[in-house]
Amino acid sequence: MFGLHIIDLQTAFRAKLKELMLDENLMEDLDRIYLPMANLIHTGLNVEDKTQIIGVNGAQGAGKTTFSALLKVVLEIQYNMKVVSFSIDDFYLTRAEREKLAQEVHPLLITRGVPGTHNVHLCEEVISSLCMASPKTETIIPRFNKAVDDPFPQSQWDSFVGRPNVILFDGWFMGAVEQKETELLTPINDLERNEDPYCVWRRYVNSQLKDNYKSLFDKIDILVMLKVPSFDKVYEWRTLQENKLRMKTEGQKNLRVMSDDELKRFISHYERLTRFMLKEMPSRADMLFNVSADHRICI
Protein backbone atom coordinates (compact mmCIF):
# COMPACT_ATOMS: atom_id res chain seq x y z
CA MET A 1 0.00 0.00 0.00
CA PHE A 2 2.81 2.38 0.92
CA GLY A 3 4.64 1.50 -2.30
CA LEU A 4 1.55 2.39 -4.32
CA HIS A 5 1.34 5.70 -2.47
CA ILE A 6 4.93 6.53 -3.50
CA ILE A 7 4.15 5.65 -7.11
CA ASP A 8 1.12 7.94 -7.00
CA LEU A 9 3.30 10.75 -5.64
CA GLN A 10 5.95 10.26 -8.28
CA THR A 11 3.30 10.24 -11.00
CA ALA A 12 1.68 13.40 -9.69
CA PHE A 13 5.03 15.15 -9.24
CA ARG A 14 6.06 14.27 -12.80
CA ALA A 15 2.71 15.50 -14.11
CA LYS A 16 3.14 18.82 -12.31
CA LEU A 17 6.61 19.24 -13.81
CA LYS A 18 5.11 18.68 -17.24
CA GLU A 19 2.29 21.14 -16.55
CA LEU A 20 4.83 23.77 -15.51
CA MET A 21 6.95 22.98 -18.60
CA LEU A 22 9.93 21.98 -16.45
CA ASP A 23 12.67 19.46 -17.18
CA GLU A 24 11.96 15.93 -15.93
CA ASN A 25 15.44 15.92 -14.38
CA LEU A 26 13.83 17.86 -11.55
CA MET A 27 12.27 14.57 -10.42
CA GLU A 28 15.40 14.14 -8.30
CA ASP A 29 14.29 17.16 -6.25
CA LEU A 30 11.31 15.16 -4.96
CA ASP A 31 13.51 13.19 -2.55
CA ARG A 32 16.19 15.87 -2.20
CA ILE A 33 14.03 18.93 -1.46
CA TYR A 34 10.28 18.46 -1.33
CA LEU A 35 9.77 15.29 0.72
CA PRO A 36 12.04 16.50 3.57
CA MET A 37 10.32 19.90 3.52
CA ALA A 38 6.87 18.30 3.56
CA ASN A 39 7.91 16.04 6.43
CA LEU A 40 9.06 19.05 8.44
CA ILE A 41 5.69 20.75 7.91
CA HIS A 42 3.81 17.56 8.78
CA THR A 43 5.81 17.21 12.00
CA GLY A 44 4.88 20.75 12.95
CA LEU A 45 1.20 20.01 12.42
CA ASN A 46 1.44 17.07 14.79
CA VAL A 47 2.81 19.36 17.49
CA GLU A 48 0.07 21.95 17.25
CA ASP A 49 -3.31 21.60 15.58
CA LYS A 50 -3.37 24.87 13.64
CA THR A 51 -3.07 26.05 10.10
CA GLN A 52 0.61 26.44 9.30
CA ILE A 53 1.56 29.45 7.20
CA ILE A 54 4.65 28.89 5.09
CA GLY A 55 6.10 32.14 3.75
CA VAL A 56 8.18 31.70 0.60
CA ASN A 57 10.59 34.54 -0.13
CA GLY A 58 12.58 34.92 -3.33
CA ALA A 59 13.58 37.69 -5.71
CA GLN A 60 11.71 37.99 -8.99
CA GLY A 61 12.35 34.92 -11.12
CA ALA A 62 13.69 32.84 -8.22
CA GLY A 63 11.04 30.16 -8.70
CA LYS A 64 8.65 30.82 -5.81
CA THR A 65 5.54 29.79 -7.75
CA THR A 66 7.20 26.59 -8.95
CA PHE A 67 8.47 25.78 -5.45
CA SER A 68 5.01 26.27 -3.94
CA ALA A 69 3.25 24.29 -6.67
CA LEU A 70 5.55 21.27 -6.28
CA LEU A 71 5.47 21.39 -2.47
CA LYS A 72 1.67 21.54 -2.60
CA VAL A 73 1.57 18.29 -4.61
CA VAL A 74 3.75 16.49 -2.06
CA LEU A 75 1.81 17.76 0.96
CA GLU A 76 -1.53 16.79 -0.54
CA ILE A 77 -0.58 13.32 -1.78
CA GLN A 78 2.06 12.15 0.69
CA TYR A 79 0.37 13.52 3.81
CA ASN A 80 -3.24 14.00 2.70
CA MET A 81 -3.21 17.65 3.74
CA LYS A 82 -5.55 20.40 2.64
CA VAL A 83 -3.33 23.07 1.10
CA VAL A 84 -4.05 26.50 -0.36
CA SER A 85 -1.45 28.51 -2.21
CA PHE A 86 -1.44 32.17 -3.22
CA SER A 87 0.90 35.12 -3.67
CA ILE A 88 1.05 38.55 -2.13
CA ASP A 89 0.98 39.66 -5.79
CA ASP A 90 -2.70 38.69 -5.87
CA PHE A 91 -3.42 41.47 -3.36
CA TYR A 92 -2.10 44.38 -5.39
CA LEU A 93 -4.13 47.56 -5.19
CA THR A 94 -6.10 48.34 -8.33
CA ARG A 95 -4.47 50.59 -10.89
CA ALA A 96 -6.94 53.35 -9.96
CA GLU A 97 -5.92 53.07 -6.30
CA ARG A 98 -2.25 53.25 -7.25
CA GLU A 99 -2.91 56.23 -9.47
CA LYS A 100 -4.38 57.98 -6.43
CA LEU A 101 -1.29 57.11 -4.38
CA ALA A 102 0.88 58.43 -7.18
CA GLN A 103 -0.93 61.74 -7.07
CA GLU A 104 -1.08 62.08 -3.29
CA VAL A 105 2.26 60.58 -2.17
CA HIS A 106 4.75 59.99 -5.02
CA PRO A 107 4.52 59.24 -8.76
CA LEU A 108 6.58 56.03 -8.44
CA LEU A 109 3.75 54.40 -6.48
CA ILE A 110 1.86 53.86 -9.74
CA THR A 111 4.11 50.84 -10.22
CA ARG A 112 2.92 47.70 -8.46
CA GLY A 113 5.23 45.56 -6.39
CA VAL A 114 6.87 47.55 -3.62
CA PRO A 115 5.52 47.67 -0.06
CA GLY A 116 2.62 50.09 -0.02
CA THR A 117 1.03 48.86 -3.26
CA HIS A 118 -0.91 45.95 -1.73
CA ASN A 119 -4.25 45.66 0.04
CA VAL A 120 -2.71 44.35 3.27
CA HIS A 121 -6.04 44.51 5.12
CA LEU A 122 -7.70 42.22 2.57
CA CYS A 123 -4.76 39.85 2.72
CA GLU A 124 -5.03 39.57 6.51
CA GLU A 125 -8.79 39.05 6.22
CA VAL A 126 -8.32 36.17 3.78
CA ILE A 127 -5.69 34.50 5.96
CA SER A 128 -7.84 34.92 9.10
CA SER A 129 -10.85 33.47 7.30
CA LEU A 130 -8.84 30.43 6.21
CA CYS A 131 -7.32 29.86 9.65
CA MET A 132 -10.67 30.15 11.48
CA ALA A 133 -12.84 28.42 8.88
CA SER A 134 -15.41 25.76 9.70
CA PRO A 135 -15.65 22.76 7.33
CA LYS A 136 -18.21 24.57 5.15
CA THR A 137 -16.74 28.07 5.24
CA GLU A 138 -15.93 29.39 1.76
CA THR A 139 -13.05 31.85 1.55
CA ILE A 140 -12.73 33.91 -1.61
CA ILE A 141 -9.13 34.55 -2.72
CA PRO A 142 -8.39 37.39 -5.16
CA ARG A 143 -6.30 36.93 -8.27
CA PHE A 144 -4.39 39.68 -10.05
CA ASN A 145 -4.07 39.92 -13.82
CA LYS A 146 -0.55 41.26 -14.43
CA ALA A 147 -1.16 41.43 -18.18
CA VAL A 148 -3.67 44.26 -17.68
CA ASP A 149 -2.22 45.54 -14.36
CA ASP A 150 -5.51 45.15 -12.49
CA PRO A 151 -7.27 42.41 -10.49
CA PHE A 152 -9.29 39.82 -12.34
CA PRO A 153 -13.07 40.35 -12.03
CA GLN A 154 -14.35 38.90 -8.75
CA SER A 155 -16.23 36.27 -10.73
CA GLN A 156 -12.80 34.85 -11.64
CA TRP A 157 -11.35 34.84 -8.13
CA ASP A 158 -10.53 31.50 -6.48
CA SER A 159 -12.32 29.98 -3.52
CA PHE A 160 -11.34 27.51 -0.82
CA VAL A 161 -13.82 25.58 1.31
CA GLY A 162 -12.95 24.66 4.89
CA ARG A 163 -9.82 25.19 6.93
CA PRO A 164 -6.53 24.29 5.24
CA ASN A 165 -3.76 22.49 7.07
CA VAL A 166 -1.20 24.60 5.25
CA ILE A 167 -1.15 28.01 3.56
CA LEU A 168 1.69 28.51 1.06
CA PHE A 169 2.14 32.27 0.85
CA ASP A 170 4.80 33.62 -1.50
CA GLY A 171 6.17 37.02 -2.38
CA TRP A 172 9.38 38.65 -3.54
CA PHE A 173 9.75 40.49 -0.22
CA MET A 174 7.93 37.97 1.98
CA GLY A 175 9.08 38.38 5.58
CA ALA A 176 11.21 41.45 4.85
CA VAL A 177 12.01 44.05 7.51
CA GLU A 178 12.64 47.76 7.11
CA GLN A 179 16.02 49.38 6.58
CA LYS A 180 17.55 51.98 8.86
CA GLU A 181 16.60 55.54 7.93
CA THR A 182 20.21 56.49 7.20
CA GLU A 183 20.53 53.64 4.68
CA LEU A 184 17.81 55.18 2.52
CA LEU A 185 19.56 58.46 1.85
CA THR A 186 22.05 57.44 -0.84
CA PRO A 187 20.36 56.49 -4.16
CA ILE A 188 21.09 52.96 -5.28
CA ASN A 189 20.27 53.37 -9.00
CA ASP A 190 19.21 55.92 -11.62
CA LEU A 191 15.54 55.50 -10.77
CA GLU A 192 16.10 56.65 -7.18
CA ARG A 193 18.61 59.28 -8.19
CA ASN A 194 16.50 60.89 -10.92
CA GLU A 195 12.91 60.19 -9.86
CA ASP A 196 13.16 60.22 -6.06
CA PRO A 197 15.84 62.83 -5.35
CA TYR A 198 14.30 63.84 -2.01
CA CYS A 199 13.87 60.26 -0.75
CA VAL A 200 10.07 60.60 -0.44
CA TRP A 201 9.24 57.31 -2.18
CA ARG A 202 11.99 55.38 -0.39
CA ARG A 203 10.83 56.60 3.01
CA TYR A 204 7.20 55.80 2.24
CA VAL A 205 7.99 52.25 1.09
CA ASN A 206 10.19 51.66 4.13
CA SER A 207 7.56 52.99 6.56
CA GLN A 208 4.91 50.79 4.97
CA LEU A 209 7.11 47.75 5.49
CA LYS A 210 7.63 48.69 9.12
CA ASP A 211 4.05 49.65 10.00
CA ASN A 212 1.59 47.87 7.69
CA TYR A 213 3.27 44.62 6.70
CA LYS A 214 4.79 43.59 10.02
CA SER A 215 1.58 42.10 11.47
CA LEU A 216 1.02 40.22 8.21
CA PHE A 217 4.51 38.74 8.18
CA ASP A 218 4.30 37.95 11.90
CA LYS A 219 1.68 35.33 11.01
CA ILE A 220 4.30 33.25 9.16
CA ASP A 221 5.23 30.02 10.94
CA ILE A 222 8.09 28.98 8.64
CA LEU A 223 9.96 31.49 6.48
CA VAL A 224 11.62 29.90 3.46
CA MET A 225 14.12 31.92 1.45
CA LEU A 226 15.05 31.04 -2.14
CA LYS A 227 18.29 33.00 -2.32
CA VAL A 228 19.33 34.07 -5.82
CA PRO A 229 23.05 34.37 -6.70
CA SER A 230 22.89 38.14 -7.11
CA PHE A 231 20.59 40.98 -8.11
CA ASP A 232 22.03 40.82 -11.63
CA LYS A 233 20.29 37.47 -12.16
CA VAL A 234 16.93 39.04 -11.33
CA TYR A 235 16.82 41.01 -14.59
CA GLU A 236 17.74 37.94 -16.65
CA TRP A 237 15.12 35.73 -15.03
CA ARG A 238 12.42 38.40 -14.94
CA THR A 239 12.95 38.89 -18.68
CA LEU A 240 12.17 35.22 -19.20
CA GLN A 241 8.96 35.63 -17.20
CA GLU A 242 7.89 38.62 -19.27
CA ASN A 243 8.57 36.76 -22.52
CA LYS A 244 6.39 33.89 -21.32
CA LEU A 245 3.63 36.35 -20.47
CA ARG A 246 3.99 37.93 -23.91
CA MET A 247 3.60 34.54 -25.63
CA LYS A 248 0.74 33.46 -23.38
CA THR A 249 -1.28 36.62 -24.07
CA GLU A 250 -0.41 37.08 -27.74
CA GLY A 251 -3.32 38.59 -29.67
CA GLN A 252 -5.15 39.90 -26.61
CA LYS A 253 -5.97 43.60 -26.39
CA ASN A 254 -5.24 46.24 -23.74
CA LEU A 255 -2.27 44.37 -22.30
CA ARG A 256 0.59 45.87 -20.28
CA VAL A 257 3.37 43.50 -21.30
CA MET A 258 6.68 45.39 -20.96
CA SER A 259 9.44 46.05 -23.45
CA ASP A 260 13.05 45.40 -22.41
CA ASP A 261 13.63 49.06 -21.48
CA GLU A 262 10.38 49.19 -19.52
CA LEU A 263 11.31 45.99 -17.73
CA LYS A 264 14.73 47.33 -16.73
CA ARG A 265 13.13 50.42 -15.20
CA PHE A 266 10.43 48.28 -13.56
CA ILE A 267 12.98 46.05 -11.84
CA SER A 268 14.86 49.10 -10.57
CA HIS A 269 11.93 49.65 -8.19
CA TYR A 270 12.92 46.44 -6.37
CA GLU A 271 16.70 46.71 -6.39
CA ARG A 272 17.14 48.35 -3.00
CA LEU A 273 15.04 45.92 -0.99
CA THR A 274 16.25 42.88 -2.93
CA ARG A 275 19.90 43.69 -2.25
CA PHE A 276 19.09 44.35 1.41
CA MET A 277 17.27 41.02 1.80
CA LEU A 278 20.13 39.11 0.18
CA LYS A 279 22.40 40.41 2.97
CA GLU A 280 19.99 40.50 5.91
CA MET A 281 17.55 37.60 5.56
CA PRO A 282 19.70 34.44 5.21
CA SER A 283 20.75 34.52 8.87
CA ARG A 284 17.17 34.51 10.15
CA ALA A 285 15.22 32.52 7.56
CA ASP A 286 13.91 29.24 8.97
CA MET A 287 14.92 27.43 5.79
CA LEU A 288 17.44 28.69 3.25
CA PHE A 289 17.78 27.32 -0.27
CA ASN A 290 20.34 28.75 -2.66
CA VAL A 291 19.19 29.11 -6.26
CA SER A 292 22.06 28.42 -8.64
CA ALA A 293 22.83 30.35 -11.83
CA ASP A 294 21.10 27.60 -13.84
CA HIS A 295 17.96 28.01 -11.72
CA ARG A 296 18.38 24.84 -9.63
CA ILE A 297 17.61 24.79 -5.91
CA CYS A 298 20.58 23.80 -3.77
CA ILE A 299 20.64 22.87 -0.10
Protein Blocks (a to p, Z undefined) as FASTA:
>chain_A
ZZmmmmmmmmmmmmmmmmnopafklmmmmmmmmmmmmmmmmmmmmmpgcdddddddddeh
ilmmmmmmmmmmmmmmmnopacddddfklmgccfklmmmmmmmmomklmpghiahiacfk
lmmmmmmmmmmpcfklccddddddfknopacdfklpccdedjdfbdcdddfkgoiacddf
klmmpccbfklmmmmmnommmmmmmmmmmmmmmmmmmmpmbdcddddfblklmmmmmmmm
mmmmmmmmgoiahiabdcfklmmmmmmmmmmmmmmmmmmmmmmofbdcdddfkopacZZ
